[in-house]
Amino acid sequence: MTNPEAVFRMARDQFLAEVEEIVKTDGSYIDAIQTVCERNEIEIESSPFYVTGALKERVTLEARQKFLLKHELCQNDIVELPL
């Protein structure tokens, strides 16, 4: 019998691999996650299960750079404004 945790871990690994492959051409983690969800018929609301660890950090950084998340500026923060 298969360990349920192993099945989920494999699914996360596959999800991450597909996201990383799309990012190589698209460049956006947020768009890549949406594409992987659509391709695999995963509800976007379920994506937090797959977005963990380093992927979560990359998505958070991208969201902050695109001003999609609130970010408290520190005195040493350098902000690049989109042109």
C-alpha positions as CSV (number, residue, x, y, z in Angstrom):
1,M,0.0,0.0,0.0
2,T,1.3,3.5,-0.9
3,N,1.9,6.0,1.9
4,P,-0.5,8.9,1.3
5,E,2.2,11.5,2.3
6,A,4.5,10.1,-0.4
7,V,1.8,10.5,-3.0
8,F,1.3,14.2,-2.0
9,R,5.0,14.8,-2.0
10,M,5.3,13.4,-5.5
11,A,2.4,15.6,-6.6
12,R,4.1,18.7,-5.1
13,D,7.4,17.7,-6.8
14,Q,5.7,17.3,-10.1
15,F,3.8,20.6,-9.6
16,L,7.1,22.4,-8.8
17,A,8.8,20.9,-11.8
18,E,6.1,22.0,-14.2
19,V,6.1,25.5,-12.7
20,E,9.9,25.8,-13.0
21,E,9.7,24.7,-16.6
22,I,7.1,27.3,-17.5
23,V,9.0,30.1,-15.6
24,K,12.0,29.4,-17.9
25,T,10.1,30.7,-20.9
26,D,7.4,32.9,-19.2
27,G,9.4,34.4,-16.3
28,S,6.4,34.7,-13.9
29,Y,5.9,32.3,-11.1
30,I,2.3,33.6,-10.5
31,D,1.3,33.0,-14.1
32,A,3.1,29.7,-14.2
33,I,1.2,28.4,-11.1
34,Q,-2.1,29.5,-12.8
35,T,-1.1,27.7,-16.0
36,V,-0.2,24.5,-14.2
37,C,-3.5,24.6,-12.3
38,E,-5.4,25.0,-15.5
39,R,-3.5,22.2,-17.3
40,N,-4.0,19.8,-14.5
41,E,-7.6,20.8,-13.6
42,I,-6.6,21.9,-10.2
43,E,-8.7,24.6,-8.6
44,I,-6.6,27.7,-8.1
45,E,-7.9,27.8,-4.5
46,S,-6.1,24.5,-3.9
47,S,-2.7,25.9,-5.1
48,P,-1.5,26.8,-1.6
49,F,-1.1,23.0,-0.9
50,Y,1.5,22.9,-3.7
51,V,3.1,26.3,-3.1
52,T,5.5,25.7,-0.3
53,G,9.1,26.4,0.7
54,A,11.3,28.1,-1.9
55,L,8.4,28.4,-4.4
56,K,6.4,30.3,-1.8
57,E,9.3,32.6,-1.2
58,R,9.7,33.2,-5.0
59,V,6.0,33.9,-5.4
60,T,6.0,36.3,-2.4
61,L,9.0,38.2,-3.8
62,E,7.4,38.5,-7.2
63,A,4.1,39.7,-5.7
64,R,5.9,42.3,-3.7
65,Q,7.9,43.5,-6.8
66,K,4.6,43.8,-8.7
67,F,3.1,45.6,-5.7
68,L,0.5,42.9,-5.3
69,L,1.3,42.5,-1.6
70,K,1.6,45.1,1.1
71,H,5.2,45.6,2.0
72,E,6.5,47.6,4.8
73,L,9.5,49.6,3.6
74,C,12.6,49.5,5.8
75,Q,15.0,52.4,5.9
76,N,17.5,50.3,3.7
77,D,15.0,49.1,1.1
78,I,15.7,50.1,-2.5
79,V,12.5,50.3,-4.6
80,E,12.6,50.2,-8.3
81,L,9.6,51.9,-9.9
82,P,8.2,50.3,-13.0
83,L,8.7,52.4,-16.1
